[in-house]
Structure formats: structure tokens, C-alpha cells
């Protein structure tokens, strides 16, 4: 269950960080991003990545949890890139 939570939080965090960029936000929502929305998307993205790191460490301990989280970030980053490229 924690594995699924960590995966979803990593993907959501990276997707939120990508939506904080004007180019991706305009592509998804068809309007420019406001300054307030940019800050909220960035904060949400970093909170999601931080929560995923905590969940990964809780699942596997410090040594393996951080490496597991880095692998999740790589896979989630690839998924976000593919989703935004083919949107």
C-alpha cells in the first residue's frame, strides 16, 4: 500500500511541478498561469515529492528508501514527459 502511495505522490508531484511552467500549464488549461497559481503548483509539487520520499523511507529504510524514491522519480518523470508530449 505504501508502494502505491509513494508512486502516486511522486507522479503527482512531478506533474504539479510541470504545470507550474507556463508552457505546460497553457498546453493543459489553454490559458496562461497566474503568479499565485505558479506558486501553488510549485509548493504542491515539492510537497508531493517530499511526502513520497517519506513514504519510500518508511517502506524500505534510509539506505534503500532514498534509492527507491530516485527510481520512482525517474519513472514518473518519463511518464509525465510522455503524457505532456502526446497531449
MDAnalysis code that builds the backbone (N, CA, C; Angstrom):
import MDAnalysis as mda
import numpy as np

u = mda.Universe.empty(261, n_residues=87, atom_resindex=np.repeat(np.arange(87), 3), trajectory=True)
u.add_TopologyAttr("name", ["N", "CA", "C"] * 87)
u.add_TopologyAttr("resid", np.arange(1, 88))
u.add_TopologyAttr("resname", ["UNK", "UNK", "UNK", "UNK", "UNK", "UNK", "UNK", "UNK", "UNK", "UNK", "UNK", "UNK", "UNK", "UNK", "UNK", "UNK", "UNK", "UNK", "UNK", "UNK", "UNK", "UNK", "UNK", "UNK", "UNK", "UNK", "UNK", "UNK", "UNK", "UNK", "UNK", "UNK", "UNK", "UNK", "UNK", "UNK", "UNK", "UNK", "UNK", "UNK", "UNK", "UNK", "UNK", "UNK", "UNK", "UNK", "UNK", "UNK", "UNK", "UNK", "UNK", "UNK", "UNK", "UNK", "UNK", "UNK", "UNK", "UNK", "UNK", "UNK", "UNK", "UNK", "UNK", "UNK", "UNK", "UNK", "UNK", "UNK", "UNK", "UNK", "UNK", "UNK", "UNK", "UNK", "UNK", "UNK", "UNK", "UNK", "UNK", "UNK", "UNK", "UNK", "UNK", "UNK", "UNK", "UNK", "UNK"])
u.atoms.positions = np.array([
    [0.819, -1.191, 0.000],
    [0.000, 0.000, 0.000],
    [0.873, 1.270, 0.000],
    [1.950, 1.236, 0.774],
    [2.849, 2.392, 0.812],
    [3.564, 2.541, -0.528],
    [3.830, 1.428, -1.199],
    [4.454, 1.477, -2.518],
    [3.566, 2.236, -3.505],
    [2.293, 1.939, -3.508],
    [1.352, 2.635, -4.384],
    [1.253, 4.109, -4.014],
    [1.192, 4.400, -2.733],
    [1.120, 5.784, -2.267],
    [2.353, 6.567, -2.702],
    [3.508, 5.991, -2.545],
    [4.742, 6.654, -2.931],
    [4.789, 6.896, -4.439],
    [4.343, 5.936, -5.216],
    [4.324, 6.088, -6.669],
    [3.367, 7.192, -7.101],
    [2.184, 7.218, -6.543],
    [1.188, 8.239, -6.894],
    [1.659, 9.625, -6.464],
    [2.230, 9.737, -5.277],
    [2.717, 11.031, -4.810],
    [3.873, 11.547, -5.675],
    [4.747, 10.658, -6.101],
    [5.857, 11.062, -6.963],
    [5.336, 11.567, -8.303],
    [4.426, 10.821, -8.904],
    [3.862, 11.238, -10.180],
    [3.105, 12.563, -10.044],
    [2.291, 12.679, -9.014],
    [1.522, 13.913, -8.810],
    [2.446, 15.102, -8.555],
    [3.496, 14.884, -7.786],
    [4.436, 15.965, -7.517],
    [5.137, 16.456, -8.767],
    [5.604, 15.534, -9.590],
    [6.273, 15.939, -10.825],
    [5.301, 16.571, -11.814],
    [4.082, 16.076, -11.856],
    [3.090, 16.664, -12.744],
    [2.726, 18.075, -12.289],
    [2.617, 18.275, -10.971],
    [2.345, 19.616, -10.455],
    [3.499, 20.565, -10.749],
    [4.720, 20.093, -10.613],
    [5.872, 20.939, -10.949],
    [5.888, 21.292, -12.435],
    [5.503, 20.364, -13.273],
    [5.463, 20.683, -14.703],
    [4.347, 21.676, -15.010],
    [3.238, 21.598, -14.284],
    [2.147, 22.544, -14.511],
    [2.465, 23.935, -13.973],
    [3.501, 24.074, -13.184],
    [3.905, 25.401, -12.723],
    [4.662, 26.165, -13.811],
    [5.022, 25.467, -14.881],
    [5.680, 26.121, -16.017],
    [4.611, 26.629, -16.984],
    [4.812, 27.848, -17.495],
    [3.804, 28.472, -18.349],
    [3.499, 27.628, -19.581],
    [4.522, 27.050, -20.184],
    [4.333, 26.271, -21.413],
    [3.397, 25.078, -21.196],
    [3.633, 24.323, -20.141],
    [2.820, 23.142, -19.878],
    [1.444, 23.516, -19.343],
    [1.387, 24.555, -18.533],
    [0.097, 24.998, -17.999],
    [-0.814, 25.449, -19.139],
    [-0.262, 26.186, -20.081],
    [-1.042, 26.652, -21.232],
    [-1.488, 25.472, -22.103],
    [-0.650, 24.470, -22.218],
    [-0.992, 23.304, -23.028],
    [-2.148, 22.509, -22.420],
    [-2.182, 22.419, -21.093],
    [-3.221, 21.636, -20.422],
    [-4.497, 22.456, -20.214],
    [-4.368, 23.705, -19.737],
    [-5.540, 24.502, -19.368],
    [-5.925, 25.560, -20.401],
    [-5.137, 25.721, -21.450],
    [-5.414, 26.664, -22.540],
    [-5.515, 28.117, -22.080],
    [-4.767, 28.470, -21.073],
    [-4.689, 29.863, -20.605],
    [-3.371, 30.036, -19.866],
    [-2.884, 31.275, -19.795],
    [-1.613, 31.500, -19.079],
    [-1.794, 31.300, -17.573],
    [-0.691, 31.043, -16.920],
    [-0.712, 30.798, -15.474],
    [-0.509, 32.120, -14.736],
    [-1.243, 32.285, -13.647],
    [-1.061, 33.475, -12.815],
    [0.107, 33.245, -11.860],
    [0.582, 34.331, -11.278],
    [1.713, 34.222, -10.349],
    [1.334, 33.406, -9.119],
    [0.127, 33.589, -8.634],
    [-0.322, 32.844, -7.446],
    [-0.445, 31.351, -7.750],
    [-1.011, 31.041, -8.915],
    [-1.159, 29.633, -9.293],
    [0.199, 28.976, -9.475],
    [1.162, 29.728, -10.009],
    [2.508, 29.185, -10.198],
    [3.117, 28.772, -8.856],
    [2.955, 29.634, -7.851],
    [3.490, 29.329, -6.520],
    [2.767, 28.129, -5.912],
    [1.453, 28.074, -6.072],
    [0.690, 26.954, -5.518],
    [1.061, 25.627, -6.187],
    [1.216, 25.620, -7.518],
    [1.620, 24.402, -8.208],
    [3.008, 23.955, -7.766],
    [3.930, 24.901, -7.629],
    [5.295, 24.542, -7.197],
    [5.299, 23.992, -5.783],
    [4.592, 24.664, -4.879],
    [4.537, 24.178, -3.485],
    [3.902, 22.795, -3.417],
    [2.822, 22.600, -4.154],
    [2.177, 21.290, -4.181],
    [3.074, 20.213, -4.746],
    [3.825, 20.561, -5.771],
    [4.742, 19.593, -6.368],
    [5.848, 19.180, -5.421],
    [6.466, 20.171, -4.770],
    [7.548, 19.839, -3.828],
    [7.016, 19.110, -2.609],
    [5.805, 19.448, -2.159],
    [5.205, 18.715, -1.035],
    [4.923, 17.265, -1.428],
    [4.447, 17.064, -2.643],
    [4.200, 15.698, -3.113],
    [5.476, 14.875, -3.188],
    [6.533, 15.476, -3.712],
    [7.811, 14.754, -3.784],
    [8.378, 14.477, -2.399],
    [8.237, 15.430, -1.494],
    [8.709, 15.218, -0.125],
    [7.924, 14.128, 0.584],
    [6.605, 14.127, 0.395],
    [5.778, 13.084, 1.014],
    [6.105, 11.720, 0.419],
    [6.392, 11.671, -0.870],
    [6.774, 10.402, -1.493],
    [8.106, 9.907, -0.945],
    [9.025, 10.827, -0.691],
    [10.315, 10.435, -0.103],
    [10.109, 9.859, 1.299],
    [9.272, 10.504, 2.081],
    [8.982, 10.000, 3.435],
    [8.337, 8.620, 3.358],
    [7.405, 8.433, 2.433],
    [6.748, 7.131, 2.286],
    [7.746, 6.061, 1.837],
    [8.653, 6.414, 0.942],
    [9.652, 5.446, 0.491],
    [10.603, 5.058, 1.612],
    [10.981, 6.024, 2.418],
    [11.860, 5.731, 3.560],
    [11.127, 4.881, 4.592],
    [9.842, 5.151, 4.796],
    [9.054, 4.338, 5.731],
    [8.916, 2.909, 5.222],
    [8.886, 2.737, 3.910],
    [8.734, 1.406, 3.330],
    [10.011, 0.576, 3.423],
    [11.167, 1.218, 3.139],
    [12.398, 0.434, 2.983],
    [13.572, 0.878, 3.829],
    [13.417, 1.887, 4.656],
    [14.537, 2.383, 5.440],
    [15.313, 3.437, 4.667],
    [16.288, 4.061, 5.334],
    [17.020, 5.181, 4.741],
    [17.818, 4.801, 3.510],
    [18.596, 3.755, 3.595],
    [19.527, 3.422, 2.504],
    [18.785, 3.028, 1.232],
    [17.856, 2.130, 1.341],
    [17.137, 1.638, 0.167],
    [15.994, 2.572, -0.203],
    [15.384, 3.223, 0.768],
    [14.245, 4.100, 0.505],
    [14.584, 5.280, -0.386],
    [15.735, 5.889, -0.151],
    [16.145, 7.028, -0.980],
    [16.434, 6.564, -2.403],
    [17.091, 5.437, -2.557],
    [17.355, 4.907, -3.899],
    [16.062, 4.503, -4.600],
    [15.148, 3.920, -3.859],
    [13.850, 3.552, -4.411],
    [13.105, 4.805, -4.881],
    [13.150, 5.860, -4.079],
    [12.489, 7.127, -4.432],
    [13.111, 7.731, -5.691],
    [14.435, 7.683, -5.806],
    [15.095, 8.205, -7.004],
    [14.669, 7.423, -8.251],
    [14.503, 6.139, -8.108],
    [14.000, 5.342, -9.230],
    [12.578, 5.716, -9.593],
    [11.755, 5.948, -8.577],
    [10.381, 6.384, -8.828],
    [10.343, 7.740, -9.506],
    [11.214, 8.650, -9.091],
    [11.271, 9.972, -9.719],
    [11.635, 9.831, -11.193],
    [12.549, 8.951, -11.507],
    [12.939, 8.735, -12.902],
    [11.775, 8.191, -13.726],
    [11.098, 7.191, -13.206],
    [9.976, 6.604, -13.945],
    [8.801, 7.567, -14.055],
    [8.507, 8.277, -12.970],
    [7.406, 9.239, -13.020],
    [7.737, 10.399, -13.948],
    [8.996, 10.809, -13.969],
    [9.414, 11.865, -14.889],
    [9.210, 11.440, -16.337],
    [9.552, 10.211, -16.657],
    [9.340, 9.695, -18.004],
    [7.848, 9.671, -18.340],
    [7.028, 9.250, -17.384],
    [5.579, 9.216, -17.617],
    [5.025, 10.616, -17.856],
    [5.460, 11.595, -17.071],
    [4.989, 12.971, -17.245],
    [5.428, 13.505, -18.604],
    [6.658, 13.230, -18.996],
    [7.147, 13.681, -20.298],
    [6.309, 13.084, -21.424],
    [6.028, 11.805, -21.343],
    [5.242, 11.159, -22.397],
    [3.808, 11.681, -22.427],
    [3.224, 11.906, -21.276],
    [1.851, 12.426, -21.236],
    [1.794, 13.821, -21.832],
    [2.728, 14.690, -21.459],
    [2.705, 16.051, -21.976],
    [3.106, 16.114, -23.447],
    [3.930, 15.182, -23.901],
    [4.345, 15.181, -25.300],
    [3.215, 14.762, -26.227],
    [2.396, 13.844, -25.785],
    [1.323, 13.327, -26.632],
    [-0.044, 13.895, -26.285],
    [-0.088, 14.949, -25.512],
    [-1.362, 15.601, -25.162],
    [-1.815, 16.418, -26.309],
])
